[in-house]
Amino acid sequence: MTGHFEGTHKADLDLSAIGAGVIPASGKKIVWPEVSVKITVEGDQIVREEAYGEGGGMEAFLAPLGVELPLA
């Protein structure tokens, strides 16, 4: 499928689990570029999601929030 995410960064985003700490809410409206997404379903659960294109992947998703991956 193809699609995009958009929204307003209203709440703190806790990325401590990946070493990025807590990203404070900015109030910034963000519209990510359209991407192609492949979703794998097993039984009644989504087990994998892969995004392709300029806005695909976690790095592209977090960049507008000021988070740069990979983290050192």
N, C-alpha and C positions, 0 to 999 in steps of 0.2 A: 504494500500500500504506500501511498505518499501522503505527506501531511507536514504540519509544523506545530510547534508549541508557541504560545504567547501568554503573557501574564504580567502581573505586577509583583515585584519582590517585596512582599509585605511582612514576612517573618524571618527571623534568624535561620540560617541554614547550617546545621551542625555537620561538618565534614571531618570531624576529629578522627573518625575511623580510617580515613585515607591520608591523615597527616596535614590537613589544610586548616584545622581549627574551626572556629565558628565564624561564618560570614554574616555580619550584621545586616539586618533588613535595610534596603536602600530606598524603597519607595519607587524605584525605577521601573518603568514599563519596558518590557523586552519582547521583541518579536524575532524568533529564530528563523533562519531560512528553511525553505521546504526541503525535505529529504525523503528518500525512499527507505522504507522500513520493512524488514523481513521478520515476521514473528513465527516462532516454532511453538506449536501446541502439542502436548502429550496428555491424552485423557481430557480432563477438563481444566488443565493448568497451562499458563504460558510459562515455558521453561527457558526461552531465549529470545532476545530481541536484538537485532542488528540494524544499525542505521548507516546509510550510505549517502554520500554527497558532502557538500561544503559544510553543512551544519550538523553532520553526523558525528556520533561519538561523544564521550563524556567531556573531552577537552573543549570541543566546540560548544557544548551546552553550558559549561561553567565559565567560559571566557568572558561573556558579557557581565558576569557578576564579579569580575576581577580576579578569578582564580586561574592560575596557570599550572598546567600539568605537563610533564611529570614533575612531581614534587621532589625536591632534593632531600 
